[in-house]
Amino acid sequence: MASANQVIEDEGIAHAVSLQQYSLGVVQRMVSLLNRVDAELSAALLMALEQMPAESFSVERMELLLGSVRSINAQAYALVAQELQKDLNELAGYESQWQYDLFERLMPDPVKVRFPIARVSAEQVYAAAMSRPFQGRLLRDWAGGIEADRMTKIRNIIRNGYVEGKTTADIVRQVRGTRAASYADSLINRSRHDLESVVRTAISHTASTARAEFNKANEALIKAVKWLSTLDSHTTKEICVPRDGKLYSATDHKPIGHVMKWLQGPGRAHWNCRSTETPITKSWKELGIPLEEMSPGERASMDGQVPADTTYMQWLARQSAARQDQVLGPERGKLLREGGLSVEDFYTPTGRFLSIAELKGRDAEAFERLEAA
């Protein structure tokens, strides 16, 4: 039987996988909000430039004619910020409840009698997340920052375009991109990537805040937290790799047995950080619970031991079939169990998830074994 700390870590990794899938959905919705105004912004830009022949160009005139473009840009990002805040508010409540439910289910009754599991409200988590900076700024500042940054880049493209003698169509094309490149070569597309980084990091920041607030509320039960970079196959070597598996004190995050600083913590240590942390509960002895109050199974589950370090591949290989299917998809999950493939076979050397078609091309024998089974 796995100890409580091992189950907490395994469930925490599974939850982090689900959080990444949730994050992808939020990113797609936020980007779609920007996409709705791209055509309108490009049309307003074209109209402004047509009123400004090269011989009449000046910075003052440019700023005057770009009024409608600025307005469209500001409205788009205001809507994104509003919708993202709604999502983060909802996420704060869900993450707080998830932490509570996990401990309520795992802690033996004799532990809960002496140390009732403390809840943390959604309002408390959300307020803490909004008041704590990530990557040097508060969320509201990031929303305003990427809006202003896109407008600055539009101005620079226009200014440079006039200096270099480009046509109006060339300038608009540089902002909007080309159909031949599926508009991936545009300023607008680069701004989508900027937004994606902010949204992903805001979500991991909120989830990290929920974990921190829960640990603080239940510090009588928790003696440390363990940094986990299990999910990040291309984790930053300078930041997360050296900290993976390291222990820190539960609330003030001082290093335990090493000198690696906590920085901003997993989930917000860098842009798009996918690291997380797992709480390490005290043993029944450390909690001061008399021997006779706990059964042998309960004492074994509350041994206070730190789970051994694990890789994403090792973690996934020991999960149930249902969870493997949830993470990999039903076909890949079946290949893992019956097709003779390992978890590593589903990824390229750079960590990209292979498509089913690519998998078939790489290992046709695995599919033949699967079909014959």
VOPAGU-2260 file (C-alpha; in pm, 1 decimal, decimal comma):
REM VOPAGU-2260
SITE   aa  ch    i         X         Y         Z
SITE  MET   A    0       0,0       0,0       0,0
SITE  ALA   A    1     139,5     338,5    -102,3
SITE  SER   A    2     201,5     594,2     168,3
SITE  ALA   A    3      -6,5     911,3     191,2
SITE  ASN   A    4     289,1    1116,2      67,2
SITE  GLN   A    5     333,2     890,7    -236,5
SITE  VAL   A    6     -35,8     915,2    -323,5
SITE  ILE   A    7     -31,3    1293,1    -276,4
SITE  GLU   A    8     264,3    1319,2    -515,7
SITE  ASP   A    9     109,6    1087,8    -777,0
SITE  GLU   A   10    -223,7    1268,0    -761,9
SITE  GLY   A   11     -46,6    1603,5    -774,3
SITE  ILE   A   12     132,4    1507,1   -1096,2
SITE  ALA   A   13    -192,3    1381,2   -1249,2
SITE  HIS   A   14    -362,8    1703,8   -1149,9
SITE  ALA   A   15     -81,3    1904,3   -1304,6
SITE  VAL   A   16    -133,8    1714,4   -1631,6
SITE  SER   A   17    -502,6    1807,6   -1623,5
SITE  LEU   A   18    -409,0    2166,9   -1545,6
SITE  GLN   A   19    -190,2    2178,9   -1857,5
SITE  GLN   A   20    -481,3    2051,6   -2066,4
SITE  TYR   A   21    -708,2    2311,7   -1910,0
SITE  SER   A   22    -446,6    2578,7   -1977,5
SITE  LEU   A   23    -443,0    2490,8   -2347,4
SITE  GLY   A   24    -819,1    2542,4   -2367,5
SITE  VAL   A   25    -800,2    2881,0   -2197,3
SITE  VAL   A   26    -516,9    2989,5   -2428,5
SITE  GLN   A   27    -721,1    2895,0   -2734,0
SITE  ARG   A   28   -1020,8    3094,0   -2609,2
SITE  MET   A   29    -813,3    3401,3   -2525,1
SITE  VAL   A   30    -635,8    3394,3   -2861,1
SITE  SER   A   31    -969,7    3356,9   -3037,9
SITE  LEU   A   32   -1081,6    3681,9   -2874,5
SITE  LEU   A   33    -785,3    3856,6   -3032,6
SITE  ASN   A   34    -848,8    3685,4   -3364,8
SITE  ARG   A   35   -1196,6    3835,4   -3381,3
SITE  VAL   A   36   -1055,4    4185,1   -3413,6
SITE  ASP   A   37    -756,2    4112,1   -3637,4
SITE  ALA   A   38    -942,7    4189,6   -3958,3
SITE  GLU   A   39   -1094,4    4503,2   -3806,6
SITE  LEU   A   40    -754,2    4620,5   -3682,5
SITE  SER   A   41    -592,6    4557,8   -4023,3
SITE  ALA   A   42    -873,0    4746,6   -4200,3
SITE  ALA   A   43    -840,1    5042,1   -3962,2
SITE  LEU   A   44    -463,7    5041,6   -4015,3
SITE  LEU   A   45    -502,6    5040,5   -4393,9
SITE  MET   A   46    -750,4    5328,5   -4375,7
SITE  ALA   A   47    -514,4    5530,3   -4155,0
SITE  LEU   A   48    -215,1    5473,7   -4382,4
SITE  GLU   A   49    -408,6    5567,6   -4694,4
SITE  GLN   A   50    -464,7    5909,8   -4538,1
SITE  MET   A   51     -92,0    5958,8   -4487,3
SITE  PRO   A   52     112,7    5978,3   -4811,0
SITE  ALA   A   53     487,1    5938,6   -4767,6
SITE  GLU   A   54     551,9    6307,1   -4824,4
SITE  SER   A   55     318,9    6404,8   -4538,9
SITE  PHE   A   56     448,7    6148,5   -4285,1
SITE  SER   A   57     529,7    6268,4   -3935,8
SITE  VAL   A   58     517,3    6102,4   -3596,6
SITE  GLU   A   59     249,2    6346,3   -3481,3
SITE  ARG   A   60      30,3    6276,7   -3785,0
SITE  MET   A   61      82,7    5903,9   -3744,9
SITE  GLU   A   62     -32,4    5915,2   -3381,5
SITE  LEU   A   63    -338,7    6117,8   -3481,5
SITE  LEU   A   64    -440,6    5876,4   -3759,0
SITE  LEU   A   65    -378,6    5565,8   -3546,4
SITE  GLY   A   66    -651,2    5659,1   -3296,8
SITE  SER   A   67    -895,7    5395,3   -3423,2
SITE  VAL   A   68    -621,9    5128,2   -3430,7
SITE  ARG   A   69    -529,0    5206,5   -3068,4
SITE  SER   A   70    -893,3    5188,5   -2966,1
SITE  ILE   A   71    -950,3    4851,4   -3133,5
SITE  ASN   A   72    -630,3    4713,7   -2982,7
SITE  ALA   A   73    -716,8    4838,8   -2633,1
SITE  GLN   A   74   -1071,5    4699,1   -2648,1
SITE  ALA   A   75    -944,5    4357,8   -2758,4
SITE  TYR   A   76    -698,7    4326,2   -2469,7
SITE  ALA   A   77    -949,2    4465,7   -2220,6
SITE  LEU   A   78   -1188,9    4186,6   -2317,8
SITE  VAL   A   79    -911,9    3927,8   -2290,0
SITE  ALA   A   80    -816,0    4055,2   -1943,3
SITE  GLN   A   81   -1178,6    4050,9   -1830,2
SITE  GLU   A   82   -1237,6    3694,3   -1948,4
SITE  LEU   A   83    -906,1    3570,5   -1810,1
SITE  GLN   A   84    -983,6    3715,2   -1468,2
SITE  LYS   A   85   -1314,3    3524,5   -1468,0
SITE  ASP   A   86   -1131,9    3202,2   -1550,0
SITE  LEU   A   87    -867,3    3260,8   -1283,8
SITE  ASN   A   88   -1131,4    3337,7   -1021,7
SITE  GLU   A   89   -1305,2    3009,5   -1099,2
SITE  LEU   A   90    -972,9    2825,6   -1106,3
SITE  ALA   A   91    -876,3    2964,8    -765,1
SITE  GLY   A   92   -1186,9    2808,7    -612,2
SITE  TYR   A   93   -1140,5    2478,5    -788,7
SITE  GLU   A   94    -773,5    2444,8    -695,2
SITE  SER   A   95    -843,2    2524,8    -332,3
SITE  GLN   A   96   -1123,4    2267,8    -317,6
SITE  TRP   A   97    -909,6    2004,9    -491,2
SITE  GLN   A   98    -634,0    2039,0    -231,5
SITE  TYR   A   99    -888,3    2009,3      50,5
SITE  ASP   A  100   -1064,9    1706,4    -101,9
SITE  LEU   A  101    -735,0    1522,1    -154,0
SITE  PHE   A  102    -626,6    1561,3     208,0
SITE  GLU   A  103    -974,8    1495,6     343,4
SITE  ARG   A  104    -978,8    1166,1     155,8
SITE  LEU   A  105    -624,7    1054,7     239,7
SITE  MET   A  106    -570,9    1154,6     601,1
SITE  PRO   A  107    -670,7     882,5     849,5
SITE  ASP   A  108    -951,9     970,2    1089,7
SITE  PRO   A  109    -723,0     981,9    1396,4
SITE  VAL   A  110    -517,9    1249,6    1217,7
SITE  LYS   A  111    -822,9    1453,1    1116,8
SITE  VAL   A  112    -963,4    1440,1    1469,2
SITE  ARG   A  113    -651,1    1606,5    1605,7
SITE  PHE   A  114    -571,6    1815,1    1296,7
SITE  PRO   A  115    -889,5    1900,8    1103,4
SITE  ILE   A  116    -816,0    1983,3     738,9
SITE  ALA   A  117    -844,0    2360,2     692,9
SITE  ARG   A  118   -1021,3    2500,9     389,4
SITE  VAL   A  119    -900,7    2805,2     199,7
SITE  SER   A  120   -1166,0    3013,5      28,6
SITE  ALA   A  121   -1165,8    3094,2    -341,1
SITE  GLU   A  122   -1168,2    3463,3    -253,7
SITE  GLN   A  123    -856,6    3424,3     -40,6
SITE  VAL   A  124    -665,9    3241,0    -315,4
SITE  TYR   A  125    -773,0    3481,2    -589,5
SITE  ALA   A  126    -685,5    3789,4    -383,7
SITE  ALA   A  127    -343,4    3644,2    -301,1
SITE  ALA   A  128    -277,2    3552,2    -665,1
SITE  MET   A  129    -374,0    3897,0    -790,2
SITE  SER   A  130    -159,0    4073,2    -528,9
SITE  ARG   A  131     155,0    3867,6    -592,5
SITE  PRO   A  132     367,0    3942,9    -897,7
SITE  PHE   A  133     485,1    3681,1   -1142,1
SITE  GLN   A  134     782,7    3752,1   -1365,8
SITE  GLY   A  135     806,8    4092,5   -1201,9
SITE  ARG   A  136     454,7    4225,4   -1259,9
SITE  LEU   A  137      99,0    4183,2   -1135,9
SITE  LEU   A  138    -147,0    4024,0   -1377,2
SITE  ARG   A  139    -322,3    4352,7   -1452,6
SITE  ASP   A  140      13,4    4505,1   -1542,0
SITE  TRP   A  141      95,2    4220,4   -1779,1
SITE  ALA   A  142    -238,6    4265,2   -1958,5
SITE  GLY   A  143    -170,6    4634,0   -2009,9
SITE  GLY   A  144     190,6    4566,7   -2097,8
SITE  ILE   A  145     128,4    4329,2   -2387,9
SITE  GLU   A  146    -140,3    4564,7   -2523,9
SITE  ALA   A  147     103,0    4857,4   -2519,1
SITE  ASP   A  148     382,9    4640,9   -2657,7
SITE  ARG   A  149     176,8    4539,5   -2961,3
SITE  MET   A  150      86,8    4901,7   -3031,2
SITE  THR   A  151     450,8    5007,5   -3001,1
SITE  LYS   A  152     553,9    4741,4   -3250,7
SITE  ILE   A  153     282,3    4854,9   -3493,2
SITE  ARG   A  154     415,1    5212,0   -3470,2
SITE  ASN   A  155     771,4    5093,0   -3530,6
SITE  ILE   A  156     669,0    4893,4   -3838,0
SITE  ILE   A  157     490,3    5198,2   -3980,8
SITE  ARG   A  158     776,8    5436,1   -3904,9
SITE  ASN   A  159    1039,6    5202,8   -4051,8
SITE  GLY   A  160     816,8    5126,7   -4348,0
SITE  TYR   A  161     789,2    5492,9   -4444,2
SITE  VAL   A  162    1163,5    5546,2   -4395,5
SITE  GLU   A  163    1239,4    5246,8   -4619,6
SITE  GLY   A  164     989,6    5354,8   -4883,1
SITE  LYS   A  165     755,9    5059,2   -4845,5
SITE  THR   A  166     404,6    5069,7   -4985,6
SITE  THR   A  167      94,9    5082,0   -4767,8
SITE  ALA   A  168      15,8    4722,8   -4865,8
SITE  ASP   A  169     366,5    4609,4   -4763,0
SITE  ILE   A  170     331,9    4772,8   -4420,7
SITE  VAL   A  171     -11,5    4622,2   -4358,0
SITE  ARG   A  172     119,1    4284,0   -4476,4
SITE  GLN   A  173     402,4    4303,0   -4223,8
SITE  VAL   A  174     149,6    4360,7   -3945,8
SITE  ARG   A  175    -104,7    4105,7   -4065,2
SITE  GLY   A  176     124,2    3848,3   -4232,7
SITE  THR   A  177      91,9    3666,0   -4562,9
SITE  ARG   A  178    -156,7    3401,8   -4666,9
SITE  ALA   A  179     128,7    3190,8   -4808,5
SITE  ALA   A  180     273,3    3158,9   -4457,7
SITE  SER   A  181     -72,6    3113,5   -4302,0
SITE  TYR   A  182     -14,4    3456,3   -4141,2
SITE  ALA   A  183     248,7    3304,2   -3911,0
SITE  ASP   A  184     500,8    3565,8   -4028,1
SITE  SER   A  185     304,5    3856,2   -3881,9
SITE  LEU   A  186     332,6    4091,2   -3589,5
SITE  ILE   A  187     -19,3    3987,3   -3494,9
SITE  ASN   A  188      89,6    3624,4   -3471,1
SITE  ARG   A  189     385,2    3713,8   -3249,6
SITE  SER   A  190     146,4    3897,6   -3019,2
SITE  ARG   A  191     -57,3    3577,2   -2992,3
SITE  HIS   A  192     249,4    3394,9   -2864,9
SITE  ASP   A  193     308,8    3672,3   -2611,3
SITE  LEU   A  194     -49,2    3636,0   -2489,4
SITE  GLU   A  195     -14,4    3257,9   -2470,0
SITE  SER   A  196     288,0    3289,5   -2241,5
SITE  VAL   A  197     106,5    3532,3   -2011,7
SITE  VAL   A  198    -208,1    3315,5   -1994,0
SITE  ARG   A  199     -18,9    2991,7   -1924,6
SITE  THR   A  200     196,0    3154,5   -1659,4
SITE  ALA   A  201    -104,1    3327,4   -1498,8
SITE  ILE   A  202    -280,0    2991,6   -1466,8
SITE  SER   A  203      21,5    2817,0   -1314,3
SITE  HIS   A  204      72,6    3120,3   -1088,0
SITE  THR   A  205    -286,3    3094,8    -960,3
SITE  ALA   A  206    -257,7    2719,3    -903,6
SITE  SER   A  207      72,6    2768,0    -723,7
SITE  THR   A  208     -85,0    3033,1    -501,3
SITE  ALA   A  209    -368,5    2793,3    -412,3
SITE  ARG   A  210    -116,7    2528,1    -308,0
SITE  ALA   A  211      80,5    2776,6    -101,1
SITE  GLU   A  212    -229,0    2907,7      77,2
SITE  PHE   A  213    -347,5    2553,1     154,6
SITE  ASN   A  214      -6,3    2452,0     289,3
SITE  LYS   A  215       2,1    2762,3     508,9
SITE  ALA   A  216    -345,0    2688,3     647,4
SITE  ASN   A  217    -243,0    2328,4     724,8
SITE  GLU   A  218     114,6    2380,2     837,2
SITE  ALA   A  219      54,4    2171,7    1149,6
SITE  LEU   A  220      27,3    1869,1     917,7
SITE  ILE   A  221     289,3    1956,7     657,3
SITE  LYS   A  222     661,6    1959,1     730,2
SITE  ALA   A  223     802,2    2038,5     384,9
SITE  VAL   A  224     727,9    2076,3      15,5
SITE  LYS   A  225     910,3    1898,9    -266,6
SITE  TRP   A  226     984,9    2073,2    -597,4
SITE  LEU   A  227     867,6    1858,7    -891,0
SITE  SER   A  228     973,9    1918,8   -1251,0
SITE  THR   A  229     835,8    1582,4   -1359,2
SITE  LEU   A  230     615,6    1718,7   -1638,1
SITE  ASP   A  231     865,8    1937,3   -1815,3
SITE  SER   A  232    1065,0    1729,6   -2063,5
SITE  HIS   A  233    1244,2    2045,7   -2177,4
SITE  THR   A  234    1264,8    2212,0   -1836,8
SITE  THR   A  235    1508,7    2500,5   -1802,4
SITE  LYS   A  236    1848,6    2367,9   -1704,2
SITE  GLU   A  237    1937,7    2684,0   -1513,5
SITE  ILE   A  238    1622,9    2706,3   -1301,1
SITE  CYS   A  239    1406,6    2396,7   -1263,9
SITE  VAL   A  240    1644,7    2106,7   -1330,6
SITE  PRO   A  241    1873,3    2184,6   -1032,6
SITE  ARG   A  242    1569,0    2216,3    -804,6
SITE  ASP   A  243    1381,3    1904,2    -913,0
SITE  GLY   A  244    1327,9    1680,8    -609,0
SITE  LYS   A  245    1465,8    1937,4    -363,6
SITE  LEU   A  246    1288,7    1996,7     -32,0
SITE  TYR   A  247    1187,0    2335,0     111,3
SITE  SER   A  248    1019,3    2437,7     435,0
SITE  ALA   A  249     641,9    2436,2     400,6
SITE  THR   A  250     556,0    2805,4     437,3
SITE  ASP   A  251     867,9    3022,0     413,3
SITE  HIS   A  252    1034,5    2794,7     153,1
SITE  LYS   A  253    1382,1    2782,0     298,6
SITE  PRO   A  254    1609,0    2515,8     141,9
SITE  ILE   A  255    1632,6    2187,7     334,4
SITE  GLY   A  256    1962,6    2005,4     289,2
SITE  HIS   A  257    2078,3    2220,7      -3,2
SITE  VAL   A  258    2136,9    2584,0    -100,5
SITE  MET   A  259    1908,7    2628,3    -404,4
SITE  LYS   A  260    1682,4    2927,7    -346,1
SITE  TRP   A  261    1305,5    2900,0    -397,9
SITE  LEU   A  262    1295,9    3203,9    -629,2
SITE  GLN   A  263     927,8    3256,8    -720,2
SITE  GLY   A  264     857,7    2886,1    -677,9
SITE  PRO   A  265     745,5    2612,5    -917,9
SITE  GLY   A  266     480,7    2720,1   -1166,2
SITE  ARG   A  267     613,2    3075,8   -1182,1
SITE  ALA   A  268     991,4    3034,5   -1178,5
SITE  HIS   A  269    1001,8    3128,6   -1547,8
SITE  TRP   A  270     764,9    3182,5   -1840,7
SITE  ASN   A  271     550,7    2875,2   -1918,6
SITE  CYS   A  272     688,7    2695,6   -1612,0
SITE  ARG   A  273     529,2    2351,6   -1575,2
SITE  SER   A  274     695,2    2254,0   -1248,4
SITE  THR   A  275     483,0    2203,2    -940,2
SITE  GLU   A  276     535,1    2113,8    -575,3
SITE  THR   A  277     396,8    1844,0    -349,1
SITE  PRO   A  278     348,0    1869,3      27,6
SITE  ILE   A  279     524,4    1622,4     256,6
SITE  THR   A  280     312,3    1537,4     559,2
SITE  LYS   A  281     452,0    1467,4     902,2
SITE  SER   A  282     459,8    1111,4    1030,9
SITE  TRP   A  283     214,3     991,9    1293,2
SITE  LYS   A  284     498,8    1008,1    1544,6
SITE  GLU   A  285     587,6    1364,6    1446,8
SITE  LEU   A  286     220,5    1455,8    1487,4
SITE  GLY   A  287     226,2    1313,1    1839,2
SITE  ILE   A  288     -52,5    1059,8    1782,6
SITE  PRO   A  289     -41,3     768,0    2029,7
SITE  LEU   A  290      34,8     425,5    1882,2
SITE  GLU   A  291    -292,3     274,3    2001,1
SITE  GLU   A  292    -503,9     535,1    1819,6
SITE  MET   A  293    -394,8     420,1    1473,6
SITE  SER   A  294    -413,9      85,8    1299,0
SITE  PRO   A  295     -98,0     -65,2    1144,8
SITE  GLY   A  296    -220,7      34,8     798,6
SITE  GLU   A  297    -283,7     393,1     906,9
SITE  ARG   A  298      59,6     417,1    1068,8
SITE  ALA   A  299     220,0     281,9     751,0
SITE  SER   A  300      38,6     537,9     538,1
SITE  MET   A  301     155,2     820,3     765,5
SITE  ASP   A  302     524,8     729,2     774,6
SITE  GLY   A  303     633,9    1082,9     681,9
SITE  GLN   A  304     881,2     955,0     423,0
SITE  VAL   A  305     968,8    1161,4     117,0
SITE  PRO   A  306     873,3     973,3    -203,2
SITE  ALA   A  307    1162,8     872,3    -426,0
SITE  ASP   A  308    1235,9    1100,6    -719,7
SITE  THR   A  309    1044,3    1000,0   -1030,0
SITE  THR   A  310    1046,7    1091,6   -1396,7
SITE  TYR   A  311     735,2    1158,2   -1600,4
SITE  MET   A  312     792,5     829,1   -1784,2
SITE  GLN   A  313     815,3     630,8   -1459,5
SITE  TRP   A  314     509,3     801,8   -1318,3
SITE  LEU   A  315     294,4     736,9   -1625,1
SITE  ALA   A  316     404,9     373,0   -1654,4
SITE  ARG   A  317     269,3     293,5   -1307,0
SITE  GLN   A  318     -66,9     466,5   -1351,0
SITE  SER   A  319    -396,3     289,0   -1413,3
SITE  ALA   A  320    -514,2     215,9   -1767,7
SITE  ALA   A  321    -784,9     480,6   -1732,9
SITE  ARG   A  322    -533,9     747,5   -1634,5
SITE  GLN   A  323    -291,0     648,3   -1909,7
SITE  ASP   A  324    -573,4     683,7   -2162,1
SITE  GLN   A  325    -665,8    1020,0   -2015,0
SITE  VAL   A  326    -309,8    1149,7   -2050,2
SITE  LEU   A  327    -205,7     986,1   -2377,5
SITE  GLY   A  328    -537,0     920,9   -2547,9
SITE  PRO   A  329    -700,8     575,4   -2579,8
SITE  GLU   A  330    -495,0     456,4   -2878,0
SITE  ARG   A  331    -159,1     555,4   -2734,0
SITE  GLY   A  332    -262,7     415,3   -2395,9
SITE  LYS   A  333    -338,7      79,2   -2553,7
SITE  LEU   A  334      -9,3      86,6   -2741,7
SITE  LEU   A  335     172,0     145,7   -2413,5
SITE  ARG   A  336       6,3    -151,6   -2246,3
SITE  GLU   A  337     -25,0    -398,9   -2534,5
SITE  GLY   A  338     182,8    -275,7   -2826,6
SITE  GLY   A  339     528,3    -309,8   -2676,3
SITE  LEU   A  340     602,0      63,2   -2680,6
SITE  SER   A  341     750,5     257,7   -2393,0
SITE  VAL   A  342     641,2     606,2   -2286,9
SITE  GLU   A  343     959,6     748,5   -2444,2
SITE  ASP   A  344     845,4     619,4   -2784,8
SITE  PHE   A  345     562,0     873,3   -2788,9
SITE  TYR   A  346     800,1    1171,4   -2795,5
SITE  THR   A  347    1068,5    1313,0   -3022,5
SITE  PRO   A  348    1416,4    1380,7   -2876,3
SITE  THR   A  349    1310,9    1744,5   -2827,5
SITE  GLY   A  350    1003,3    1645,5   -2626,6
SITE  ARG   A  351     734,2    1698,7   -2891,8
SITE  PHE   A  352     434,9    1465,8   -2868,7
SITE  LEU   A  353     421,5    1243,1   -3179,7
SITE  SER   A  354      98,1    1211,0   -3374,5
SITE  ILE   A  355     -57,5     868,8   -3424,1
SITE  ALA   A  356      47,2     881,4   -3790,3
SITE  GLU   A  357     408,9     948,3   -3689,2
SITE  LEU   A  358     394,3     667,4   -3435,4
SITE  LYS   A  359     272,5     425,9   -3703,4
SITE  GLY   A  360     558,5     525,7   -3927,8
SITE  ARG   A  361     813,6     480,2   -3649,8
SITE  ASP   A  362     699,3     148,8   -3515,0
SITE  ALA   A  363     464,8     -38,9   -3747,0
SITE  GLU   A  364     546,5    -359,7   -3562,2
SITE  ALA   A  365     387,8    -226,2   -3244,7
SITE  PHE   A  366      62,0    -167,3   -3430,2
SITE  GLU   A  367      80,2    -513,1   -3585,1
SITE  ARG   A  368     119,2    -667,1   -3239,3
SITE  LEU   A  369    -169,8    -452,3   -3117,7
SITE  GLU   A  370    -400,0    -561,3   -3400,1
SITE  ALA   A  371    -308,6    -926,2   -3345,2
SITE  ALA   A  372    -378,5    -909,8   -2973,5
